[in-house]
Amino acid sequence: MRYCAEITIQLKQGMLDPEGETIQRALTHLGYAVKSAHAAKRLLIELEADDTDDATGMVDEMCRKMLANPVIHNYSIVIR
């Protein structure tokens, strides 16, 4: 079956996020009361798998091997 995986990759709590800090400052300068902003990456991957568990396992492996650095990133996976 064909599945679509939506992967969100974010920096772990406590990691420096210069992109998020820049966004927060820019929004504050525009007059928005923004306390914090965090940058994240969203990926959409279409793949073939036997079932949703198999698709989730494949995408989790992709994240661990290449897409995310487990030392500094958290990631979440949604399979559709």
N, C-alpha and C positions, 0 to 999 in steps of 0.2 A: 504494500500500500504506500501511497505517497503522503508524506507528512510535512508540515511547515513548523520549524522550530524558531521560536523567538527567544533570543538570548540577550540578557542585560548584564553588562559587566561594569562594576563600579569599584572605586578604590575602597579599601577597608578603612574603618574608622581610625582616625589618627594619622593617616597617610597625608602627605602634603598634596594639595589639589590646586595648583596655580591657575588652571583654567576655571575652576569653580569660583575661586577668589576674584578673578578678573571679572567674571560675569556678575558676581554679587556687587562689586564696586561700581560697575557700569550701571546696573539697575538702580543702585542707590543714588548715583549722580543724576539719573533721569527722574528721581523723585519717588521711587517705589521703596516702601519700608521692607526691604529684604534682609532677613537676619543671616541667611546663609544660602549658598547655591553649590551644588555638587555636579560635576560633569560625569556623564556615563556614556557608554557605547551600547547601541542596540543593533543586533545582527539578526537578519532573517535568512534562514537556510532551509531549502527544500531538499528532502531526502527520501529515499525508499527504505522501508523497514517492514518487518513482519507484523509488529503491533506497537502500541504506544510505549510499552516498557522497553522494547528493543530500540526504538527511536530515541527515547530519553537516555538510555545507556550509551548509544553512539554519540549523541551530542555532548553528554557529560565527558566522555573520553576526548572529544575534540577540544573541549574547553581546557581540560587538564593538560593535554599535550601541546596545544598551540595557541588557542584563543585568549586565555587568561593566564596571568602569573599568580599561582596560588599563594605566594608570599605576600603580595600587595593587593590582590583583587578578590572580591566576592562576585559570584555570578548566579543568576537564576535562569531557569529554563521553563518555557511554556510550550507544549506540543499541541498543535491543532491538526 
